[in-house]
């Protein structure tokens, strides 16, 4: 039997790496993307089909889509859009260019890649599109306006796409993680230092505090590569709110979204995400704001 095929983006570390290895272990033929030559070489060494992809580069997106469709003879079964980063900063300190960069990487690039793959799925009458969203696509949090906005936009686009593809055989799901072990915080810290004038801001004292908090969190983050079995062992029970689940929790959702006959529209991965989704449905707006401020 021909192996099912999936394209997974952002596989140099964290969620993408664990999901790529996990899907490969389940017999899928996995096309895994990364931006750097070193990372694609690492993925090839793992037995994955590595491709270069930069979501901010239209030519890179086109080349990736064309190559994966060529190698699968236009029979790609699933795509998991995952590669992204978080841009911290108060909204009033975000330049238009910084906001635009966040959307290029987290939203526009995803849309470009996905729309290049949909025609082949339509022709076959089947396919799975899975988007890695966030708890911050459900409920906003301060100091994360650019990331909030990109994920809220992604949620709206994904829900619309699901409706428009109804009856086509293509199923669309959004996975909504909360705190997951990865190098996300370190990358966010770098983006804050590189793109926001924290010293010149009138909120420089607040930024100093936030940077110290981010540094403390980043210092405890694990090595960026966790195979599924390593992730599950490190997570343990992971039932309490303070736990950061491993990327294997996202893998479990991806497996269901791509293999189940009835995939869910939304997968709430962590305790934090489940509580946010519940609060969004049940709490008045002012209570939601108080909750967001207390937890930020």
C-alpha positions as CSV (number, residue, x, y, z in Angstrom):
1,X,0.0,0.0,0.0
2,X,1.3,3.5,-0.9
3,X,2.2,5.5,2.2
4,X,0.1,8.5,3.0
5,X,1.9,11.8,2.4
6,X,2.1,14.9,4.6
7,X,3.9,18.2,4.4
8,X,4.8,19.6,7.8
9,X,6.4,23.1,8.1
10,X,8.7,24.5,10.7
11,X,10.4,21.2,11.5
12,X,13.8,22.5,12.8
13,X,12.7,22.1,16.4
14,X,9.8,21.9,18.8
15,X,6.3,21.0,17.6
16,X,7.3,20.6,13.9
17,X,10.2,18.2,14.6
18,X,8.3,16.0,17.0
19,X,5.3,15.8,14.7
20,X,7.5,15.0,11.7
21,X,9.2,12.1,13.5
22,X,5.9,10.9,15.0
23,X,4.1,10.8,11.7
24,X,7.0,9.1,10.1
25,X,6.9,6.4,12.8
26,X,3.2,5.9,11.9
27,X,4.1,5.1,8.3
28,X,3.5,8.4,6.7
29,X,5.8,9.7,4.0
30,X,6.8,13.0,5.6
31,X,8.0,16.1,3.8
32,X,9.5,18.4,6.5
33,X,10.5,22.0,5.9
34,X,13.1,24.2,7.5
35,X,14.7,27.5,6.5
36,X,18.5,26.7,6.8
37,X,20.6,24.2,5.0
38,X,21.9,22.8,8.3
39,X,18.4,22.1,9.5
40,X,17.3,20.5,6.2
41,X,20.4,18.3,6.4
42,X,19.5,17.3,9.9
43,X,16.0,16.3,8.8
44,X,17.3,14.3,5.9
45,X,19.6,12.4,8.3
46,X,16.4,11.5,10.2
47,X,15.0,9.8,7.1
48,X,12.6,12.7,6.3
49,X,12.1,14.3,2.9
50,X,13.5,17.7,3.7
51,X,12.5,20.9,1.8
52,X,13.6,24.5,2.2
53,X,10.7,26.9,3.0
54,X,10.7,30.5,4.2
55,X,7.1,31.7,4.7
56,X,8.2,35.3,4.1
57,X,9.5,34.5,0.6
58,X,7.0,34.0,-2.1
59,X,9.5,32.3,-4.4
60,X,10.4,29.9,-1.6
61,X,6.7,29.0,-1.0
62,X,6.1,28.4,-4.7
63,X,9.2,26.2,-5.0
64,X,8.2,24.2,-1.9
65,X,4.7,23.6,-3.1
66,X,5.8,22.7,-6.6
67,X,8.4,20.3,-5.3
68,X,6.1,18.4,-2.9
69,X,3.4,18.1,-5.5
70,X,6.0,16.8,-8.0
71,X,7.4,14.2,-5.6
72,X,3.9,13.0,-4.7
73,X,2.5,13.0,-8.2
74,X,-0.1,15.6,-7.1
75,X,-1.3,13.2,-4.4
76,X,-0.5,15.0,-1.2
77,X,-2.8,13.8,1.6
78,X,-2.2,16.4,4.2
79,X,-0.5,19.7,5.1
80,X,0.3,20.9,8.6
81,X,1.1,24.6,8.7
82,X,3.2,25.0,11.8
83,X,6.3,27.3,11.3
84,X,5.8,30.6,13.1
85,X,7.3,33.0,15.7
86,X,5.9,35.4,18.3
87,X,6.7,39.1,18.2
88,X,6.3,40.6,21.7
89,X,5.8,44.3,22.4
90,X,3.1,46.8,23.3
91,X,0.9,47.6,20.4
92,X,1.8,51.3,20.5
93,X,5.5,50.4,20.2
94,X,5.0,48.1,17.1
95,X,5.9,49.7,13.8
96,X,3.9,48.8,10.7
97,X,6.9,47.0,9.3
98,X,7.3,44.8,12.4
99,X,3.6,44.0,12.3
100,X,3.8,43.2,8.6
101,X,6.7,40.8,9.2
102,X,4.7,39.0,11.8
103,X,1.8,38.5,9.4
104,X,4.1,37.5,6.5
105,X,5.5,34.6,8.6
106,X,2.4,33.6,10.5
107,X,-0.5,34.3,8.1
108,X,0.2,35.4,4.5
109,X,2.8,32.7,3.9
110,X,0.5,30.0,5.3
111,X,-2.3,31.1,3.0
112,X,0.0,31.2,0.0
113,X,1.2,27.7,0.6
114,X,-2.2,26.3,1.4
115,X,-3.9,27.7,-1.7
116,X,-1.2,26.2,-3.9
117,X,-1.9,22.8,-2.5
118,X,-5.8,22.9,-2.5
119,X,-6.3,22.3,-6.3
120,X,-4.5,18.9,-6.2
121,X,-6.6,17.9,-3.2
122,X,-9.8,19.0,-4.9
123,X,-8.9,17.0,-8.0
124,X,-8.5,13.9,-5.8
125,X,-11.6,14.7,-3.7
126,X,-9.7,14.3,-0.4
127,X,-7.2,16.0,1.8
128,X,-6.5,17.3,5.2
129,X,-5.4,20.9,6.0
130,X,-4.3,21.4,9.6
131,X,-3.3,24.8,11.1
132,X,-1.3,25.2,14.2
133,X,-3.0,28.1,15.9
134,X,-2.7,29.1,19.6
135,X,-4.5,29.9,22.8
136,X,-3.8,33.5,21.7
137,X,-6.1,32.9,18.7
138,X,-8.9,32.4,21.2
139,X,-8.4,35.1,23.8
140,X,-6.0,38.0,23.6
141,X,-3.2,38.7,26.1
142,X,-1.3,42.0,26.7
143,X,2.2,42.6,25.3
144,X,1.6,40.1,22.5
145,X,-0.5,42.2,20.1
146,X,1.3,41.2,16.9
147,X,1.0,37.5,17.6
148,X,-2.5,37.8,18.9
149,X,-3.6,39.5,15.7
150,X,-1.9,36.9,13.4
151,X,-3.5,34.0,15.2
152,X,-7.0,35.6,15.4
153,X,-6.7,36.2,11.6
154,X,-5.7,32.6,11.1
155,X,-8.7,31.4,13.1
156,X,-11.1,33.4,11.0
157,X,-9.5,32.3,7.7
158,X,-9.4,28.7,8.8
159,X,-13.0,28.6,9.8
160,X,-14.0,30.2,6.5
161,X,-11.9,27.8,4.5
162,X,-13.6,24.9,6.4
163,X,-17.0,26.2,5.3
164,X,-16.0,26.8,1.7
165,X,-14.5,23.3,1.4
166,X,-17.5,21.5,2.8
167,X,-18.5,18.7,0.5
168,X,-15.2,18.7,-1.3
169,X,-13.6,15.8,0.7
170,X,-11.0,18.2,2.1
171,X,-11.2,18.5,5.9
172,X,-9.8,21.5,7.8
173,X,-8.8,21.7,11.4
174,X,-7.1,24.1,13.8
175,X,-4.9,22.8,16.6
176,X,-4.8,25.4,19.5
177,X,-1.8,24.8,21.8
178,X,-1.2,26.7,25.0
179,X,2.2,26.3,26.8
180,X,4.3,23.7,25.0
181,X,7.9,22.9,25.6
182,X,9.9,24.5,22.8
183,X,12.4,27.3,22.0
184,X,9.5,29.7,21.4
185,X,10.3,32.0,24.3
186,X,13.9,32.4,23.3
187,X,12.9,33.3,19.8
188,X,10.3,35.8,21.1
189,X,12.9,37.4,23.3
190,X,15.2,37.8,20.3
191,X,12.4,39.3,18.3
192,X,11.6,41.8,21.1
193,X,15.3,42.9,21.3
194,X,15.7,43.2,17.6
195,X,12.5,44.9,16.6
196,X,11.3,47.1,19.5
197,X,13.0,50.1,21.0
198,X,12.5,49.0,24.6
199,X,15.0,51.5,26.1
200,X,13.5,54.5,24.3
201,X,9.9,53.5,25.0
202,X,8.0,55.3,27.7
203,X,7.3,51.8,29.1
204,X,11.0,51.0,29.4
205,X,10.6,49.9,33.0
206,X,7.9,47.5,32.1
207,X,10.0,46.1,29.3
208,X,12.9,45.5,31.7
209,X,10.6,43.5,33.9
210,X,9.2,41.5,31.0
211,X,12.6,40.8,29.5
212,X,13.8,39.5,32.9
213,X,10.8,37.2,33.0
214,X,11.4,36.0,29.4
215,X,15.0,35.3,30.1
216,X,14.1,33.3,33.2
217,X,11.7,31.2,31.1
218,X,14.0,30.8,28.2
219,X,16.7,29.6,30.5
220,X,14.6,26.6,31.6
221,X,13.5,25.7,28.1
222,X,14.6,22.2,26.9
223,X,16.7,21.1,24.1
224,X,14.9,21.9,20.8
225,X,14.6,18.3,19.6
226,X,12.3,15.8,21.2
227,X,11.3,12.5,19.6
228,X,7.8,11.6,20.5
229,X,8.8,9.0,23.1
230,X,11.2,11.5,24.7
231,X,8.5,14.1,24.8
232,X,6.0,11.8,26.4
233,X,8.5,10.7,29.1
234,X,9.5,14.3,29.9
235,X,5.8,15.4,30.2
236,X,4.7,12.7,32.6
237,X,1.1,13.2,33.7
238,X,1.2,16.9,32.8
239,X,-2.3,17.4,34.3
240,X,-1.8,20.4,36.4
241,X,-2.2,24.0,35.0
242,X,1.5,24.9,35.6
243,X,2.7,22.1,33.4
244,X,4.0,22.8,29.9
245,X,3.0,19.8,27.9
246,X,5.5,18.4,25.4
247,X,5.1,18.7,21.7
248,X,3.8,15.1,21.7
249,X,0.4,16.6,22.8
250,X,0.2,18.4,19.5
251,X,1.3,15.3,17.7
252,X,-1.7,13.4,19.2
253,X,-4.0,16.0,17.8
254,X,-2.4,16.0,14.4
255,X,-2.8,12.2,14.2
256,X,-6.5,12.5,14.9
257,X,-6.9,15.4,12.5
258,X,-5.3,13.5,9.7
259,X,-6.3,9.9,10.3
260,X,-9.8,10.1,11.9
261,X,-12.9,9.8,9.6
262,X,-14.4,12.7,11.6
263,X,-11.6,15.2,12.5
264,X,-12.5,18.0,14.9
265,X,-12.8,21.6,13.7
266,X,-10.7,22.7,16.7
267,X,-8.3,20.8,19.1
268,X,-7.7,22.4,22.5
269,X,-4.4,21.0,23.5
270,X,-3.6,22.2,27.0
271,X,-5.3,23.1,30.2
272,X,-4.7,26.8,29.4
273,X,-6.4,26.5,26.0
274,X,-9.4,24.6,27.3
275,X,-9.9,27.2,30.0
276,X,-9.6,30.0,27.5
277,X,-12.1,28.5,25.1
278,X,-14.5,27.9,28.0
279,X,-14.0,31.5,29.2
280,X,-14.6,32.8,25.7
281,X,-18.0,31.1,25.6
282,X,-19.2,31.7,29.1
283,X,-17.7,34.8,30.7
284,X,-18.8,38.4,30.1
285,X,-16.2,40.5,28.2
286,X,-15.1,42.4,31.3
287,X,-14.4,39.2,33.2
288,X,-12.4,37.9,30.2
289,X,-10.3,41.1,30.3
290,X,-9.7,40.7,34.1
291,X,-8.6,37.1,33.5
292,X,-6.3,38.0,30.7
293,X,-4.7,40.8,32.8
294,X,-4.2,38.6,35.8
295,X,-2.6,35.8,33.8
296,X,-0.3,37.9,31.7
